[in-house]
Amino acid sequence: MTRLYFAVCAVLLVVTYSEASCWMELPRDDIENCQYRGITIARGDEYRNRTPPDCFRCSCGSDGTLSCCSEGTILRNVPPTCKVLQKGCDQVAVSKDDERQPCSEPVSAVTG
């Protein structure tokens, strides 16, 4: 019973702190392919933007449904002794005193 309790708590914690964002747009009758931010994605194809800090992946289904998800790690609740650096699509926490050293205190993060 104790294991079940901890498993339920872990799932609730993950759900509570999940901020990775995904969204969907239904097919439009007026266009053949999917479009997102001026980018045309052919049906059955995928597009990835790996330019930080706005990293995302979109796919256009065979029916014209556009599905997108953000990608990368976003840090939350960074302690005052640390600072956030952008490394590609991911944020990392490092020591304010020495950026070569990782943050020595707990940091919460969201992975998309």
Backbone as CSV, one residue per row, in Angstrom:
resi,resn,N_x,N_y,N_z,CA_x,CA_y,CA_z,C_x,C_y,C_z
1,MET,0.819,-1.187,0.000,0.000,0.000,0.000,0.868,1.258,0.000
2,THR,1.987,1.194,0.718,2.884,2.347,0.770,3.458,2.651,-0.603
3,ARG,3.815,1.618,-1.344,4.356,1.824,-2.693,3.322,2.474,-3.603
4,LEU,2.082,2.036,-3.493,1.015,2.621,-4.291,0.848,4.099,-3.955
5,TYR,0.893,4.430,-2.679,0.777,5.829,-2.239,1.885,6.681,-2.863
6,PHE,3.123,6.200,-2.791,4.243,6.962,-3.344,4.161,7.050,-4.865
7,ALA,3.679,6.001,-5.515,3.531,6.036,-6.971,2.494,7.073,-7.381
8,VAL,1.380,7.110,-6.670,0.337,8.095,-6.971,0.871,9.510,-6.733
9,CYS,1.575,9.717,-5.625,2.159,11.041,-5.337,3.142,11.457,-6.427
10,ALA,3.960,10.524,-6.902,4.937,10.845,-7.951,4.233,11.252,-9.239
11,VAL,3.183,10.526,-9.610,2.440,10.868,-10.827,1.800,12.241,-10.683
12,LEU,1.189,12.511,-9.551,0.568,13.819,-9.334,1.592,14.941,-9.372
13,LEU,2.774,14.700,-8.831,3.831,15.705,-8.854,4.268,15.997,-10.283
14,VAL,4.425,14.972,-11.094,4.823,15.159,-12.488,3.748,15.920,-13.245
15,VAL,2.496,15.544,-13.054,1.398,16.222,-13.746,1.318,17.680,-13.303
16,THR,1.498,17.946,-12.016,1.419,19.309,-11.491,2.495,20.191,-12.086
17,TYR,3.700,19.675,-12.234,4.806,20.498,-12.690,5.089,20.384,-14.182
18,SER,4.281,19.675,-14.927,4.470,19.575,-16.369,3.923,20.820,-17.045
19,GLU,4.813,21.516,-17.718,4.405,22.704,-18.450,4.786,22.606,-19.915
20,ALA,5.297,21.457,-20.307,5.644,21.302,-21.706,4.379,21.525,-22.515
21,SER,4.520,22.280,-23.537,3.317,22.703,-24.237,3.197,22.028,-25.587
22,CYS,2.022,21.498,-25.839,1.665,20.952,-27.141,0.334,21.543,-27.551
23,TRP,0.136,21.689,-28.825,-1.118,22.238,-29.327,-1.424,21.626,-30.687
24,MET,-2.675,21.771,-31.090,-3.125,21.179,-32.340,-4.082,22.148,-33.036
25,GLU,-4.015,22.154,-34.351,-4.961,22.919,-35.155,-5.627,21.962,-36.133
26,LEU,-6.939,22.055,-36.220,-7.691,21.188,-37.131,-7.473,21.609,-38.577
27,PRO,-7.680,20.694,-39.517,-7.476,21.013,-40.942,-8.366,22.170,-41.384
28,ARG,-7.837,22.938,-42.332,-8.614,24.039,-42.923,-8.955,23.677,-44.353
29,ASP,-10.155,24.025,-44.755,-10.614,23.714,-46.114,-9.943,24.585,-47.167
30,ASP,-9.456,25.774,-46.755,-8.931,26.722,-47.734,-7.458,26.525,-48.076
31,ILE,-6.746,25.604,-47.397,-5.337,25.352,-47.731,-5.092,23.852,-47.836
32,GLU,-4.149,23.481,-48.699,-3.830,22.072,-48.944,-2.961,21.492,-47.826
33,ASN,-1.951,22.260,-47.374,-0.999,21.789,-46.378,-1.225,22.502,-45.048
34,CYS,-0.366,22.253,-44.085,-0.442,22.927,-42.793,0.450,24.166,-42.822
35,GLN,0.072,25.150,-42.042,0.878,26.366,-41.922,1.001,26.755,-40.470
36,TYR,2.233,27.151,-40.096,2.482,27.632,-38.740,3.558,28.709,-38.813
37,ARG,3.235,29.896,-38.329,4.168,31.028,-38.314,4.784,31.294,-39.684
38,GLY,3.974,31.199,-40.706,4.447,31.468,-42.062,5.201,30.319,-42.706
39,ILE,5.297,29.199,-42.026,5.997,28.025,-42.552,4.953,27.047,-43.082
40,THR,5.144,26.591,-44.306,4.243,25.594,-44.887,4.832,24.212,-44.673
41,ILE,4.040,23.316,-44.119,4.471,21.945,-43.861,3.552,21.026,-44.669
42,ALA,4.147,20.251,-45.551,3.361,19.346,-46.400,2.733,18.244,-45.551
43,ARG,1.594,17.752,-45.984,0.933,16.655,-45.280,1.881,15.458,-45.192
44,GLY,1.989,14.907,-43.984,2.883,13.780,-43.743,4.302,14.193,-43.380
45,ASP,4.603,15.495,-43.422,5.958,15.970,-43.101,6.023,16.578,-41.704
46,GLU,7.266,16.833,-41.280,7.540,17.413,-39.968,8.499,18.585,-40.124
47,TYR,8.370,19.559,-39.254,9.275,20.713,-39.239,9.776,20.910,-37.811
48,ARG,11.080,21.168,-37.671,11.664,21.435,-36.354,12.368,22.773,-36.381
49,ASN,12.070,23.590,-35.384,12.801,24.835,-35.185,13.739,24.620,-34.006
50,ARG,15.034,24.641,-34.250,16.036,24.433,-33.193,16.761,25.735,-32.879
51,THR,16.110,26.879,-33.154,16.702,28.181,-32.854,16.188,28.639,-31.496
52,PRO,17.086,28.692,-30.497,16.637,29.076,-29.169,16.213,30.536,-29.123
53,PRO,15.394,30.920,-28.190,14.817,30.081,-27.139,13.481,29.459,-27.532
54,ASP,13.034,29.679,-28.755,11.705,29.202,-29.181,11.825,27.928,-30.001
55,CYS,12.163,26.833,-29.367,12.339,25.564,-30.064,11.030,24.783,-30.058
56,PHE,10.653,24.247,-31.220,9.421,23.474,-31.319,9.505,22.499,-32.477
57,ARG,8.576,21.523,-32.468,8.463,20.534,-33.524,7.009,20.482,-33.940
58,CYS,6.753,20.563,-35.230,5.387,20.474,-35.758,5.324,19.379,-36.813
59,SER,4.185,18.706,-36.871,3.964,17.727,-37.930,2.585,17.982,-38.527
60,CYS,2.485,17.693,-39.800,1.226,17.856,-40.515,0.719,16.457,-40.861
61,GLY,-0.418,16.090,-40.299,-0.976,14.769,-40.531,-1.500,14.613,-41.952
62,SER,-1.741,13.402,-42.329,-2.245,13.139,-43.680,-3.618,13.768,-43.913
63,ASP,-4.338,14.054,-42.816,-5.649,14.702,-42.942,-5.548,16.235,-42.848
64,GLY,-4.312,16.764,-42.680,-4.125,18.211,-42.591,-4.157,18.755,-41.179
65,THR,-4.182,17.876,-40.163,-4.143,18.327,-38.776,-2.712,18.692,-38.401
66,LEU,-2.525,19.898,-37.885,-1.216,20.377,-37.447,-1.057,20.082,-35.963
67,SER,0.027,19.403,-35.589,0.336,19.096,-34.190,1.721,19.631,-33.885
68,CYS,1.840,20.443,-32.833,3.125,21.042,-32.466,3.388,20.859,-30.979
69,CYS,4.666,20.753,-30.624,5.104,20.690,-29.230,6.370,21.509,-29.072
70,SER,6.465,22.195,-27.945,7.703,22.896,-27.636,8.772,21.858,-27.303
71,GLU,10.032,22.235,-27.497,11.143,21.337,-27.204,12.184,22.079,-26.376
72,GLY,12.902,21.328,-25.563,13.957,21.927,-24.749,13.595,21.893,-23.280
73,THR,14.513,22.378,-22.467,14.338,22.408,-21.022,14.218,23.845,-20.556
74,ILE,13.184,24.120,-19.781,12.968,25.450,-19.218,13.077,25.324,-17.709
75,LEU,13.921,26.136,-17.099,14.131,26.059,-15.659,13.127,26.925,-14.914
76,ARG,12.719,26.434,-13.776,11.816,27.142,-12.870,12.431,27.106,-11.473
77,ASN,12.115,28.073,-10.658,12.559,28.104,-9.260,14.067,27.934,-9.117
78,VAL,14.810,28.815,-9.749,16.272,28.787,-9.666,16.691,29.514,-8.392
79,PRO,17.540,28.907,-7.554,17.948,29.551,-6.315,18.737,30.835,-6.573
80,PRO,18.760,31.758,-5.627,19.440,33.042,-5.821,20.954,32.930,-6.005
81,THR,21.540,31.808,-5.617,22.992,31.635,-5.780,23.364,31.153,-7.179
82,CYS,22.349,30.928,-8.015,22.585,30.398,-9.363,21.991,31.329,-10.408
83,LYS,22.414,31.120,-11.651,21.812,31.857,-12.764,21.574,30.909,-13.923
84,VAL,20.729,31.343,-14.850,20.317,30.505,-15.981,21.075,30.921,-17.227
85,LEU,21.616,29.931,-17.933,22.256,30.152,-19.235,21.495,29.352,-20.286
86,GLN,21.416,29.898,-21.491,20.773,29.194,-22.605,21.838,28.407,-23.358
87,LYS,21.657,27.099,-23.475,22.560,26.215,-24.226,21.731,25.508,-25.277
88,GLY,21.732,26.036,-26.486,20.876,25.477,-27.527,19.424,25.700,-27.146
89,CYS,18.620,24.668,-27.186,17.204,24.776,-26.820,16.984,24.584,-25.323
90,ASP,18.026,24.294,-24.587,17.913,24.013,-23.161,18.469,25.147,-22.313
91,GLN,17.869,25.328,-21.146,18.409,26.235,-20.146,19.152,25.384,-19.120
92,VAL,20.282,25.888,-18.633,21.038,25.197,-17.594,21.294,26.173,-16.456
93,ALA,21.335,25.646,-15.232,21.609,26.463,-14.057,23.072,26.297,-13.673
94,VAL,23.747,27.427,-13.515,25.152,27.424,-13.133,25.338,28.334,-11.914
95,SER,26.468,28.187,-11.279,26.791,29.013,-10.122,27.020,30.458,-10.576
96,LYS,26.496,31.425,-9.818,26.735,32.832,-10.141,28.207,33.184,-9.992
97,ASP,28.891,32.513,-9.054,30.305,32.802,-8.799,31.230,32.225,-9.858
98,ASP,30.856,31.082,-10.432,31.693,30.416,-11.425,30.789,29.695,-12.427
99,GLU,30.606,30.293,-13.600,29.695,29.735,-14.607,30.141,28.368,-15.118
100,ARG,31.350,27.955,-14.822,31.816,26.633,-15.246,31.284,25.538,-14.328
101,GLN,30.763,25.944,-13.163,30.256,24.983,-12.186,28.729,24.928,-12.227
102,PRO,28.163,23.731,-12.133,26.705,23.630,-12.103,26.155,24.190,-10.794
103,CYS,24.905,24.527,-10.801,24.227,25.004,-9.605,24.274,23.898,-8.551
104,SER,24.633,24.248,-7.336,24.783,23.234,-6.290,23.502,23.026,-5.485
105,GLU,22.454,23.804,-5.788,21.195,23.667,-5.068,20.137,23.099,-6.016
106,PRO,19.031,22.594,-5.450,17.973,22.023,-6.292,17.332,23.074,-7.223
107,VAL,17.072,22.651,-8.441,16.431,23.496,-9.454,15.311,22.669,-10.075
108,SER,14.139,23.261,-10.249,13.082,22.519,-10.933,13.081,22.901,-12.408
109,ALA,12.778,21.927,-13.232,12.827,22.126,-14.685,11.644,21.471,-15.361
110,VAL,11.344,21.984,-16.543,10.299,21.435,-17.390,10.951,21.050,-18.707
111,THR,10.737,19.822,-19.122,11.308,19.363,-20.387,10.194,19.228,-21.413
112,GLY,10.408,19.849,-22.563,9.395,19.780,-23.617,9.826,18.957,-24.771
